[in-house]
Amino acid sequence: MLYIIYQEDGPGSAAIRQRVKQAHFDYLEEHKDILVLGGAMLADGDDARVGSVLILNVPNRAAAEKFSANEPLRNAGVFKSVKITRMRRGQWNPDAAPKSAEGN
């Protein structure tokens, strides 16, 4: 089952994010077998992070909750809100994805 984890940054999150960035990337690498897509949400007009989105392929909500509960950015207090929602894979077109992380 697919679950989307939508996480909005809280105040002062940039400094916290920088401090735990490597642990976050290590965690994602450790769970790459279930991570379908992940990335930072950016402010319009610049590259300031305002949150992040992760899409997981896990057997159930409990597995999605466990992944989220152990995620280093969440544990460090980066997010003011976290929402986990089951989703259905509709259209799937990897060829339409941008070639770079910045979206170009």
Secondary structure, 3 states (H helix, E strand, C coil): CEEEEEEEECCCHHHHHHHHHHHHHHHHHHCCCCEEEEEEEECCCCCCEEEEEEEEECCCHHHHHHHHHCCHHHHCCCEEEEEEEEECCCCCCHHHCCCCCCCC
